[in-house]
Amino acid sequence: MMNKSFFTLVLGQSCANLADVWYVVALVTFIYNQTGSATATALIPFLVNIAMFAGGIFAPALIDRVSLKQGLAWSQLGKTLLLVGLIGFIHIFTGPVWVILLLMMCISLLDSIANPIRNTCVPILVGDEQLHRANSLIASIDQMVRLGAWPLGGILIAAFHSTALLFICLFFYMLATVFMFVLKVETPTRSRLEAPPMLTSIREGWQLTFKSSVLKGLTWVSFLEGLATGVWIAAILYVYVEQQLHLSQAWWGYINAVFFGGMIVGSLLSAKYSARFQPAHYGMIIFYSSLFLALMTVGFGHTTVGWAALLLSGLYGVGEQMKVIIIQTTLQKSASLDALPKIFSVQNVIATVSFGASTLLLSAITDYFGVIRAFDISALLLCCSAFAIFRVRRHFTSSGVTKYETTIS
């Protein structure tokens, strides 16, 4: 049975995730209306990735100096205050676009600090026995929020305007802040004198990651699959729908909706059958999942039938979500409380860099060699990730990972 603190964390993060989507919708609309420039609008996801990368690098230094609850609460309060400033520049001062983009980057920076802390709090709140089920429930709620937030955000922006939507976002940020401050999670707080130097804090996560055979394998999986997932970005799917399926662009929306629906189904199945997933078998589950995703990717890339593309997209979503939950649970079982946020920060940096590189690489492959080749390359990368985890499959234990490999000395 999940406790009250766990649901407080989930509710707070759900409010924040909902507002995160809506404020991006509002900013995209506002900046495009102000500048009329597609380039200025395209800066938004680019700058968000830059901020997430920087935050992932420096997050361990901050986490070493505050408790987990303080990190969650103060980062969410910071996001709320930054959103107040952003609304002020838009509504009152009509500030320049670069100031708005800077504030947006600061919000993303705080997000990159909060994410590894949240992932660390989950095993503390629920314990090892309920960990897989807890991750499955979080994943299902996150995907439901994302699936509903984008179309609802479009409706709200059409019914009102960008400033009004930002005020709605502010309400949900304030609600999330309250949840984070009332959250009860017992963790020690290091004083500034006890904390190691900043560079030591940053270095520890990388050292621990490459010290453990399993974490090294999972890092390769994260990197290779980050490169592979770029094939699902809007720019490539637009080309795919037009050139491969020969259907209207409405099908891009259908494919995305079915994909996210598959992810929800995957997380619900993972929650229902959580007792059947044994940590000692996690390595082989990830291996077979990666091969399954490679097969779905090849089938999706080569089909010319709309309903088959929808089916394969949904199945990909199911497999992807179940695999992500297994990886998340493995990471949470892998290390001590001090080490875990730093390991998650490393994983976030790897995922951000690889996905950013993937959008450029696979878009170029689509332009020069065709959309089918892009999906073939993606499938090949997924096969490589399967090989990376197969090599370390014997290092998975009944408790997840050999803990002595991931302890800060």
C-alpha positions, 0 to 999 in steps of 0.5 A, spaced: 500 500 500 502 506 497 503 511 503 500 519 503 507 522 502 508 518 496 501 520 493 503 527 495 509 527 491 505 524 485 500 530 486 505 535 486 509 533 480 503 532 476 501 539 477 508 541 475 508 537 469 501 539 467 503 547 468 510 545 464 506 543 458 501 549 458 507 554 459 511 552 453 504 552 449 503 559 451 510 561 450 510 558 443 504 562 441 506 569 444 513 569 441 511 567 434 505 572 435 511 577 437 516 576 432 513 572 426 519 568 426 519 560 426 527 560 428 525 564 434 520 559 436 524 553 434 529 556 440 525 554 445 526 546 445 533 548 443 534 552 449 530 548 454 535 542 452 541 546 453 538 548 460 537 541 462 544 539 460 547 544 464 542 543 470 544 536 470 551 537 470 551 542 476 545 538 480 550 534 484 553 540 487 547 543 490 544 536 492 550 535 496 548 541 500 541 540 501 536 535 503 532 532 498 525 535 501 529 542 501 531 541 493 524 539 491 521 544 495 525 550 493 526 548 486 519 548 485 518 555 489 524 558 484 520 555 478 514 559 481 517 565 482 520 565 475 514 564 472 511 570 476 517 574 473 516 571 466 508 574 466 510 580 469 515 581 463 510 579 458 504 582 461 506 589 464 513 591 462 513 587 455 520 586 455 524 583 450 524 576 447 531 574 450 529 576 457 523 571 456 527 566 453 532 567 459 527 566 464 524 560 461 531 557 461 532 558 468 525 554 469 528 548 465 535 549 469 531 548 476 527 542 473 533 538 471 535 539 479 528 537 481 528 530 477 533 526 480 531 528 487 524 526 485 527 519 482 531 518 489 525 520 493 521 514 491 524 508 494 525 512 500 517 513 500 515 506 498 521 501 500 524 496 495 518 491 495 513 496 492 518 500 488 516 497 481 509 498 482 510 505 484 514 507 478 509 504 474 503 508 477 508 514 476 509 513 469 502 512 468 500 518 471 505 522 467 503 519 461 496 521 462 498 528 464 502 529 458 497 526 453 491 530 456 495 537 457 497 538 449 490 538 446 487 541 452 493 547 452 491 548 445 484 549 446 485 553 452 490 558 448 484 558 442 479 560 448 483 565 451 490 568 450 497 566 452 497 571 458 491 568 461 494 561 460 500 563 464 496 565 469 493 558 469 500 555 469 502 559 475 496 557 479 498 549 478 505 551 480 503 554 486 499 548 488 505 544 486 509 548 491 505 547 497 505 539 496 512 539 496 513 543 502 508 539 506 511 533 503 514 528 509 521 525 507 526 523 512 533 525 509 539 528 512 541 535 510 549 536 509 551 543 512 556 547 507 562 544 511 560 537 510 559 537 503 565 536 498 568 541 493 563 542 487 568 539 482 568 533 487 560 532 487 560 533 480 565 528 478 562 522 483 556 521 479 560 519 473 565 515 477 560 511 480 556 510 474 562 507 470 565 503 476 558 499 476 558 494 470 550 494 470 550 502 470 555 502 465 551 498 461 545 502 462 548 508 460 550 505 454 543 503 453 540 510 455 545 513 450 544 509 444 536 509 445 537 516 446 540 517 439 534 512 436 528 516 439 530 522 435 526 518 429 519 520 433 520 527 433 515 531 429 519 533 423 521 526 421 514 524 422 511 529 418 515 526 412 513 519 414 506 521 414 506 524 407 512 520 403 511 513 406 503 513 408 501 518 403 496 520 408 493 527 411 497 530 416 492 529 421 495 522 421 501 525 425 496 526 431 493 519 430 500 516 431 502 520 437 496 519 440 496 512 439 504 512 441 502 515 448 496 511 449 501 505 448 505 508 454 499 508 458 497 501 457 505 499 458 505 502 465 498 500 467 500 493 465 507 494 469 503 496 475 498 490 475 504 485 474 509 488 478 510 482 482 512 478 476 518 482 475 524 479 478 530 484 479 535 478 477 531 478 470 531 485 469 537 485 464 534 480 460 527 483 460 531 490 457 535 486 452 528 483 449 525 489 450 530 493 446 530 487 440 522 488 440 522 495 439 527 495 434 522 490 430 517 495 431 521 500 429 523 497 422 516 495 421 513 502 422 518 505 418 517 500 412 509 499 412 505 503 407 498 502 411 495 507 416 492 502 421 498 498 421 503 504 423 498 506 428 498 498 431 506 498 431 506 505 434 502 503 440 506 497 441 512 501 441 509 505 446 507 499 450 514 496 450 518 502 451 514 504 457 515 497 460 522 497 459 523 505 462 520 502 468 525 497 469 531 501 468 528 506 473 527 501 478 534 498 477 537 505 478 533 506 484 536 499 487 543 500 485 546 505 490 546 508 496 542 515 498 548 519 497 550 516 490 543 516 487 541 523 485 548 523 482 547 517 478 540 520 476 543 526 474 548 523 469 543 519 466 539 525 465 545 529 462 546 522 457 539 522 455 539 530 453 545 530 449 544 523 445 537 526 444 539 532 441 544 529 437 539 524 434 534 530 432 540 533 428 543 526 425 536 522 423 533 529 420 539 529 416 539 522 414 531 523 412 533 529 408 539 525 404 537 518 404 529 518 405 525 516 411 525 509 411 533 509 412 532 513 418 528 508 421 532 503 419 538 506 423 534 507 429 532 500 429 540 498 428 541 503 434 536 499 438 539 492 437 546 495 439 543 497 446 540 490 446 547 488 445 550 493 451 545 490 456 546 483 454 554 483 456 552 485 463 546 481 464 549 476 469 551 482 474 544 483 475 542 480 482 536 479 486 536 485 489 537 489 483 545 491 482 551 489 486 551 495 491 558 495 493 560 497 486 556 504 487 557 506 494 561 513 495 567 511 499 
